[in-house]
Amino acid sequence: MRKITLPTIIDIEASGFGAASYPIEIGIVRYDGAKWCKLLRPFASWVHWDKEAESLHGISQQMLQARGEEPLTVCMELNNFLGNTVVYSDGWVVDNPWLIKLFAAAQVEMSFTCRALDYILSEAQMEKWHEVKNSLNAEFDVKRHRASSDAMIIQQTYAKTLELART
C-alpha cells in the first residue's frame, strides 16, 4: 500500500466576518505533521471587532494585546515554516484575502501560495467530507474553534475521506 502524502493545511481566525476584518490567529499543520500556530497583535489601523466572532473562537482583544505577536514577526515565521510550498484552506475565500492583508500591511512578500482545498478533493471525498469531519470532531473531542485544532481536523478529514474514497 502506498503512503498518503497529506497536504499542508492552514486555518485562520479573524476579528470578524466582513471586509474590514483581519487575521488574529493562524494555525498550520504541515504535510510532515509539523504544527505552527500564532496569535497576532493587530496593527493600530486594524480596529474592526465583532463580538460574535469573538464568542465563536474565544479570542479577546485583551488576549491579542497580551499574547499576540507582531505581524512582521508572524510573516517572517510563516515564510520560514512554509518556504516555497502550497498550503490549502477550506475557507480560501476569506483566508487568502486575510493572508494578503497581513503580508501587505507588514510589507513582506509571501513565499508560499494558498489555494482552495477543493482543488485537491475528489468528488468521492467531497461527498463524505461533512460526515467524516463531524465524526472526527466528536472523536477528538474538539472543544474550541481555534486555528490549530481546525487545521488538524481538516488534515485528518482529508486523510480519512481519501482512504474511504479508495475502498
N, C-alpha and C positions, 0 to 999 in steps of 0.2 A: 504494500500500500504506500502510495507516495505521500510525503509530508505536505500539509497545507501551509502555504505562506499567508500569514494574516496581514491585512492592510493596517497601516498606521491610522489611528482614529483620533480626531480632535473634537472636543466639545467646548463650547463657550457659554458662560453665564453672563448676563448683561444687566445693565441698570434699568432696563425697561424693554418694551416690545416694539417701539416705533423708530423712525429715522433718527431721532435725537438721542437714542440710547447708545451706549458704548460698552465695550467689554470690561468686565470686572473680575472674571476668573477664567483661566484657560487650563484645560486638562487634556493630556495626551497619553495614549498607550501606543507605543511604537510597535512595529512589525516583529521585533525581537522580544517583546514583553516589557521593555524598559518603560517606566512611568515618569511623567513630569506634570506638575500642577503648581500654579501660582495665582495668588490674588494680586490684582493691580490697584495701585493707588491712582485715582483718576487725575488727569491734567486739570488745572484750575479752571479751564474753559469748559470742561465737561461737567455740566451741572444737572442734567435731566435725571430725575429719580422717580421710580414708580414703586409705590408701596406694595402693589400686587405682585410685582416681580420679586421684591424683597421677601415677601411671605412664601413665595414658591421655592426660592433657593436658600433662604435663610442667611443671606449675607447682608449685613447692615453697612451703612456709610461709615459708622464708627469702626467697624471691623476692618474696612478697607484702609482707613487712615492709620490704624494701629498696626496692621499686619500686611498690608498691601505693599508690593514692591514698585519701584519707579518704572514707568513704561519703557524707558530706554533700556534698562537692565533686562526687563522681560523680553523685549525684542531680540537683544543680543543672545540671551539664553535660548530662546526658541530657535534662532538660526543655528546656534551651536548644536542643539539637541537633534534638530531635524536635518540639517545640511541641505543638500540639493535633492530632496525627496518629494514625493506626493503624499499629502495627508487627505483623509476622507472624512466628510462630515455628513451626518444625517439631517442637518439643518443648514445646509450650504447657503441657502438663500439669505439667511441672516448672519451666519458665522463668517462667511467670506467678506462681506462688507465690514463687519466688525474688525477683522484682521487688517483689512485695507485701512480703515480709520486709525487703528492703533499704530501701524507701521508708518503711515503718512504723518501722523502727529509727532511721532518720535524721530522722524526724518531718517529712517533706516530702511534699506532695501530688503525685502523678504527673500530669503534664499530658497524657500520651499514653495510648493504650489498646493492650494486647497481645491479639492474637487468634490462634487456631489457623490455620496456613497452609491446612489442609484446607478452610476456608470459601471460599477463592477458587480452589481447584483443581477443574478439571473431571474427570469420570471418565476421559477420554482422557489427561489429564495424569497422573493417579494411576497408570494402567496402565503408563506409560513411566517413571515417576519414578525408581525404583531403578536401572534400566539406564542412564538418562541421567546420574544423579548419579555412579554408579561410573565412567562414561566420562569425565566432567569431572574427577573427582578424579585420574584417571590422566593426562589431558591437561594439567592444570595442575600435575601432579606435587606434590600437596599432601603434605608430609611430616609435618605436625604437626596434631594435633586441637586447634585453638585457635579461640576465638570469632570472630575477624576472618576467618580463612580459611574457616571453616564458613559464616558468613553470606554470604560472596561466592559460594561454591559453591551454596548454597541458592538465592540470587537468580538465578544463571546457569542452574541446573536449571529453575527456574520459567520463565525466558525460552525455553529450548530446548524444554521439553515443550509450552509454549503454541504455539510455532512448528510443532512436529511435529503437534500436535492439529489445527491449521488446514490442514494439507496433505492 
